[in-house]
Amino acid sequence: MKRPGQILARASSRALAWLARRALRLSWRLARRYRWELAPLALLALVAGVAALLAWRAPAHVWTLPVAMVGAGALVAWRVCDRLAEYVYTAVTCTFGVAWSVWFLLEPSALAVRWLFIGGAVAALPWWWHYRRRIQIKRLLLRWSQACEDAGMPNVKLSKRLHVDAFGWSAIVRHPGRTTEDLIKVGARLESSLRLRRNGMRIEPTDQAWQSRVRVTSVDLRRGPGIPMPTPRVTSIRRPVPIGMTEDGSTRELLFFGKHVIYAGTNGSGKSGTQRVVLASLLAMRDVEVAYIDLKAGGVEARLWAAGIPARNVATTLDQAKALLDRAVSRMDSHGEVMEREGMGSHFTPSRRHRAFVVVIDEGADLIRAGLDAQLNTLFEKGRAVGVWVHYATQYVISQTLTTRMTANSRIRLGHRVTNRRESEQIYGAGSGREGWRADRLPSGGGWLLAWDDGEVTQDRVRAYRVNDADIPRLCGVAELVADDEDQGDEPAAIVPDDPTPADQGEQPPADSAGHDAEAADAEDQGDETAPTLAAIRAGARTVPELVKQTGAGRATVNRHLSKLQKRGEIRRVERGQYEEVAR
């Protein structure tokens, strides 16, 4: 008969054996499931154990450890790595392992083993982060394959090279035997299968007919007040101008040199805000003269820009608009003479001596209704080569107000939210909807647009910078400061004078400067071109916008006068952008 103690001991041993077997089985399952996550720790333990064994049993063969590490790194780079970051990580890790092996070979100690585990733990952090990302990509590829099979396109493959940013991801899709239009048709079904938000995926063509680019935005960018416009720093129209931010967080730039521009969209879509961004950038350029036509509510928008645009270049009535358009047409002839005299070739090259003439039109449908379409068509058809360019905005996206002549001669088309596909194709051209140019799918409001720049392939959604009414005086002042900073250097060449006849014949000079008009006229007769600016300063004008308003000259002309007066010691700069006469 067994004693109770023996029975208890045998039961305890069986229980311990069962627990040990269960623990080993669970450890094996966890090690097999998380083998890639535990790979750095296993590698550290293996290197430390092999180094200790070689140092103890075969000290003469310790040199084989760094050789083995170099071979293992080359094998990993050959079989596993497919990105530059992975190659760099493998090279850095192998370099650390070889350096530690040499140290341990020269001086085996516990300190070397301690530094091995410290450095290995630090090197394991990128491994764990990268593996987590690879797992997400693998799951995404599986969902994509299943979604394409459900949509009836089993041969559409998503590239493993995903570009991930803060707002989503993008990749190349290979679809031999299919077209981009086929993918666009099943776009809604793919969004549902991939569990994306509505209109969160965009498919656009590439240079290869059997490839397309997929852009997925996981963050709803429609929320938020918008992105404030940064300080304009581009001082020439021959350089790209930033207008906003794309869905992946990059800056969208457009080159306006030699191009007519169309801004189209429904009421409240943000086209006027986009035009504000471009107008503020144009005012900061020293080789551009800006004219502004605003017939809305008596020129409410033009009054905001009064400090930056000379009064003779602003039109708020139909008569003023007609006179300004006629002057723009006459500028075409004068620019043609300049091109022949300066030997510019077939295209006008603007400079600070010969400036381009840019006519910005806010709501051009009013001009069409008033019968001014002949002047507009002349500018669109013949003005591009001679440096007279039109920025035309309208909310009526129909063939009467956005004619084929306009769209065919406009190399930049900024389409904002419209109501249907027909209006979108009115902006980008017939058949453009099949290629992905769908302005009717843009988010409503917020300044979202699709920028068509000379027929480029990409269709990045852009959110234009935000320019509030309170920002306009600051932007006008920035344009003045840019010009002021440039004019502190070498004296620029003389600027070709414009037609001195103002658009509004009823405009009178300020009363407080009337006493100095005779003095300025006498000085001009004697050959001093800076006299009007000096007379305006004596009348109380201190800033460049005030001088532009009182003298009626262009901003660049006023800044040139200020530079000359400073060199002669007749005025001094009190602070940036403000001047006063030097007491004699």
MOWO-V392109 format. One record per pair of residues at least 12 apart in sequence whose C-alpha atoms are under 8 Angstrom apart, sorted by the first residue. I is the first residue (numbers start at 0). J is the second residue. If there is no record, write none. Layout:
BEGIN
I,J ; I,J
END
This chain:
BEGIN
35,130 ; 36,127 ; 36,130 ; 39,119 ; 39,120 ; 39,123 ; 39,126 ; 40,119 ; 40,120 ; 43,115 ; 43,116 ; 43,119 ; 47,112 ; 47,115 ; 49,64 ; 50,64 ; 50,100 ; 50,103 ; 54,104 ; 54,107 ; 61,104 ; 62,100 ; 62,101 ; 62,104 ; 64,100 ; 65,96 ; 65,97 ; 65,100 ; 65,101 ; 68,93 ; 68,96 ; 68,97 ; 69,93 ; 69,97 ; 72,89 ; 72,90 ; 72,93 ; 75,89 ; 76,89 ; 92,122 ; 99,111 ; 99,115 ; 136,159 ; 136,161 ; 140,157 ; 140,159 ; 142,192 ; 142,193 ; 143,156 ; 143,157 ; 143,189 ; 143,193 ; 144,156 ; 144,157 ; 146,188 ; 146,189 ; 146,192 ; 146,193 ; 147,189 ; 150,185 ; 150,188 ; 150,189 ; 154,174 ; 154,175 ; 155,172 ; 155,173 ; 155,174 ; 155,175 ; 156,172 ; 156,173 ; 156,174 ; 157,170 ; 157,171 ; 157,172 ; 157,173 ; 158,170 ; 158,171 ; 158,172 ; 158,173 ; 164,247 ; 164,248 ; 165,247 ; 165,248 ; 166,216 ; 166,217 ; 166,218 ; 166,246 ; 166,247 ; 166,248 ; 167,214 ; 167,215 ; 167,216 ; 167,217 ; 167,218 ; 167,247 ; 168,214 ; 168,215 ; 168,216 ; 168,247 ; 169,212 ; 169,213 ; 169,214 ; 169,215 ; 170,212 ; 170,213 ; 170,214 ; 171,210 ; 171,211 ; 171,212 ; 171,213 ; 172,210 ; 172,211 ; 172,212 ; 172,213 ; 173,209 ; 173,210 ; 173,211 ; 174,209 ; 174,210 ; 174,211 ; 175,209 ; 175,210 ; 176,209 ; 177,209 ; 178,208 ; 178,209 ; 179,202 ; 179,203 ; 179,204 ; 179,208 ; 179,210 ; 179,211 ; 179,434 ; 180,433 ; 180,434 ; 180,435 ; 182,202 ; 183,202 ; 183,435 ; 186,200 ; 186,201 ; 186,202 ; 195,217 ; 196,217 ; 198,440 ; 199,215 ; 199,216 ; 199,217 ; 200,213 ; 200,214 ; 200,215 ; 200,216 ; 201,213 ; 201,214 ; 201,215 ; 202,214 ; 202,435 ; 203,434 ; 203,435 ; 203,456 ; 203,457 ; 203,458 ; 204,434 ; 204,435 ; 204,456 ; 204,457 ; 205,456 ; 205,457 ; 206,456 ; 216,246 ; 220,246 ; 221,442 ; 221,445 ; 224,445 ; 225,445 ; 225,462 ; 225,464 ; 225,465 ; 226,243 ; 226,463 ; 226,464 ; 226,465 ; 227,464 ; 227,465 ; 227,466 ; 228,243 ; 228,276 ; 228,464 ; 228,465 ; 228,466 ; 230,474 ; 230,477 ; 231,279 ; 231,280 ; 231,283 ; 231,474 ; 231,477 ; 231,478 ; 232,280 ; 232,283 ; 232,481 ; 233,280 ; 233,283 ; 233,284 ; 234,283 ; 234,284 ; 234,285 ; 234,286 ; 234,481 ; 235,284 ; 235,285 ; 235,286 ; 235,287 ; 236,254 ; 236,255 ; 236,256 ; 236,281 ; 236,284 ; 236,286 ; 236,287 ; 237,254 ; 237,255 ; 237,256 ; 238,254 ; 238,256 ; 239,252 ; 239,253 ; 239,254 ; 239,255 ; 240,252 ; 240,253 ; 240,254 ; 240,255 ; 240,277 ; 240,280 ; 241,253 ; 242,273 ; 242,276 ; 242,277 ; 242,463 ; 242,464 ; 243,461 ; 243,462 ; 243,463 ; 243,464 ; 244,461 ; 244,462 ; 244,463 ; 244,464 ; 245,459 ; 245,460 ; 245,461 ; 245,462 ; 246,459 ; 246,460 ; 246,461 ; 246,462 ; 251,461 ; 253,452 ; 255,411 ; 257,383 ; 257,384 ; 257,386 ; 257,388 ; 258,383 ; 258,388 ; 258,389 ; 258,409 ; 258,410 ; 258,411 ; 259,379 ; 259,383 ; 259,388 ; 259,389 ; 259,390 ; 259,391 ; 259,408 ; 259,409 ; 259,410 ; 259,411 ; 260,389 ; 260,390 ; 260,391 ; 260,409 ; 260,410 ; 260,411 ; 260,412 ; 260,413 ; 261,390 ; 261,391 ; 261,392 ; 261,406 ; 261,409 ; 261,411 ; 261,412 ; 261,413 ; 261,414 ; 262,274 ; 262,390 ; 262,391 ; 262,392 ; 262,393 ; 262,412 ; 262,413 ; 262,414 ; 262,415 ; 263,392 ; 263,393 ; 263,394 ; 263,395 ; 263,396 ; 263,412 ; 263,413 ; 263,414 ; 263,415 ; 263,426 ; 264,393 ; 264,394 ; 264,395 ; 264,396 ; 264,414 ; 264,415 ; 264,416 ; 264,417 ; 265,394 ; 265,395 ; 265,396 ; 265,415 ; 265,416 ; 265,417 ; 265,418 ; 266,394 ; 267,444 ; 268,415 ; 268,416 ; 268,417 ; 268,443 ; 268,444 ; 268,445 ; 268,446 ; 268,447 ; 269,415 ; 269,444 ; 269,445 ; 269,446 ; 269,447 ; 270,392 ; 270,415 ; 270,446 ; 271,361 ; 271,392 ; 272,446 ; 272,463 ; 272,464 ; 272,465 ; 272,466 ; 273,446 ; 273,463 ; 273,464 ; 274,392 ; 275,466 ; 276,463 ; 276,464 ; 276,465 ; 276,466 ; 278,359 ; 279,471 ; 279,474 ; 279,475 ; 279,478 ; 282,307 ; 282,308 ; 282,475 ; 282,478 ; 283,477 ; 283,478 ; 283,479 ; 283,481 ; 283,482 ; 284,478 ; 285,350 ; 285,351 ; 285,354 ; 285,482 ; 285,555 ; 286,349 ; 286,350 ; 286,351 ; 286,352 ; 286,353 ; 286,354 ; 286,355 ; 287,349 ; 287,350 ; 287,351 ; 287,354 ; 287,355 ; 287,356 ; 287,357 ; 288,354 ; 288,355 ; 288,356 ; 288,357 ; 288,553 ; 289,308 ; 289,312 ; 289,356 ; 289,357 ; 289,358 ; 289,359 ; 290,308 ; 290,312 ; 290,313 ; 290,323 ; 290,356 ; 290,357 ; 290,358 ; 290,359 ; 291,308 ; 291,312 ; 291,313 ; 291,314 ; 291,358 ; 291,359 ; 291,360 ; 291,361 ; 292,313 ; 292,314 ; 292,315 ; 292,320 ; 292,358 ; 292,359 ; 292,360 ; 292,361 ; 293,313 ; 293,314 ; 293,315 ; 293,316 ; 293,360 ; 293,361 ; 293,362 ; 294,314 ; 294,315 ; 294,316 ; 294,317 ; 294,361 ; 294,362 ; 294,365 ; 295,315 ; 295,361 ; 295,362 ; 297,315 ; 297,316 ; 298,314 ; 298,315 ; 298,316 ; 301,313 ; 301,315 ; 303,468 ; 303,471 ; 303,472 ; 304,471 ; 304,472 ; 304,475 ; 306,472 ; 306,475 ; 306,544 ; 306,545 ; 306,547 ; 306,548 ; 307,475 ; 307,476 ; 307,478 ; 307,544 ; 307,554 ; 308,553 ; 309,547 ; 309,548 ; 309,551 ; 309,552 ; 309,553 ; 309,554 ; 310,501 ; 310,502 ; 310,548 ; 310,551 ; 311,500 ; 311,501 ; 311,502 ; 311,503 ; 311,551 ; 312,501 ; 312,502 ; 313,502 ; 314,502 ; 314,503 ; 317,366 ; 317,369 ; 319,502 ; 319,503 ; 320,502 ; 321,371 ; 322,502 ; 323,502 ; 324,374 ; 324,375 ; 325,374 ; 326,498 ; 327,356 ; 327,358 ; 327,378 ; 327,387 ; 328,374 ; 328,377 ; 328,378 ; 328,382 ; 330,356 ; 330,387 ; 331,382 ; 331,385 ; 331,386 ; 331,387 ; 334,347 ; 334,385 ; 334,386 ; 335,385 ; 337,353 ; 338,385 ; 345,384 ; 346,384 ; 346,385 ; 346,386 ; 347,384 ; 347,385 ; 347,386 ; 348,386 ; 349,386 ; 351,491 ; 351,492 ; 351,493 ; 351,494 ; 352,491 ; 352,492 ; 352,493 ; 352,494 ; 352,495 ; 353,494 ; 353,495 ; 354,494 ; 354,495 ; 355,386 ; 355,387 ; 355,388 ; 356,386 ; 356,387 ; 356,388 ; 357,387 ; 357,388 ; 357,389 ; 357,390 ; 358,387 ; 358,388 ; 358,389 ; 358,390 ; 359,389 ; 359,390 ; 359,391 ; 360,389 ; 360,390 ; 360,391 ; 360,392 ; 361,391 ; 361,392 ; 361,393 ; 362,391 ; 362,392 ; 362,393 ; 362,394 ; 363,391 ; 363,392 ; 363,393 ; 363,400 ; 364,393 ; 364,394 ; 364,395 ; 364,400 ; 367,399 ; 367,400 ; 376,404 ; 376,405 ; 379,404 ; 379,405 ; 379,408 ; 379,409 ; 380,404 ; 380,405 ; 380,408 ; 396,422 ; 396,425 ; 396,426 ; 397,422 ; 397,425 ; 398,425 ; 401,425 ; 401,426 ; 406,426 ; 406,427 ; 406,428 ; 410,451 ; 410,452 ; 410,453 ; 410,454 ; 411,450 ; 411,451 ; 411,452 ; 411,453 ; 412,426 ; 412,427 ; 412,450 ; 412,451 ; 412,452 ; 413,448 ; 413,449 ; 413,450 ; 413,451 ; 414,426 ; 414,427 ; 414,438 ; 414,448 ; 414,449 ; 414,450 ; 414,451 ; 415,438 ; 415,441 ; 415,446 ; 415,447 ; 415,448 ; 415,449 ; 416,438 ; 416,439 ; 416,440 ; 416,441 ; 416,442 ; 416,443 ; 416,444 ; 416,447 ; 416,448 ; 417,438 ; 417,439 ; 418,439 ; 419,439 ; 420,432 ; 420,437 ; 420,438 ; 420,439 ; 422,439 ; 423,436 ; 423,437 ; 423,438 ; 423,439 ; 424,436 ; 424,437 ; 427,451 ; 435,458 ; 436,449 ; 436,458 ; 441,460 ; 445,462 ; 446,462 ; 446,463 ; 446,464 ; 446,465 ; 447,460 ; 447,461 ; 447,462 ; 447,463 ; 448,460 ; 448,461 ; 448,462 ; 448,463 ; 449,461 ; 476,544 ; 476,576 ; 479,543 ; 479,544 ; 479,554 ; 479,576 ; 480,575 ; 480,576 ; 482,555 ; 482,558 ; 483,558 ; 483,576 ; 486,558 ; 486,559 ; 486,562 ; 487,562 ; 490,559 ; 490,562 ; 491,559 ; 494,556 ; 508,549 ; 509,549 ; 511,538 ; 512,534 ; 512,535 ; 512,538 ; 512,549 ; 515,534 ; 515,535 ; 515,538 ; 516,531 ; 516,534 ; 518,530 ; 518,534 ; 519,531 ; 519,534 ; 528,560 ; 529,560 ; 529,561 ; 529,563 ; 529,564 ; 531,550 ; 532,546 ; 532,550 ; 532,557 ; 532,560 ; 532,561 ; 533,564 ; 533,580 ; 535,549 ; 535,550 ; 536,578 ; 536,579 ; 536,580 ; 537,579 ; 537,580 ; 541,577 ; 541,578 ; 541,579 ; 542,576 ; 542,577 ; 542,578 ; 543,557 ; 543,558 ; 543,576 ; 543,577 ; 568,581 ; 569,581
END
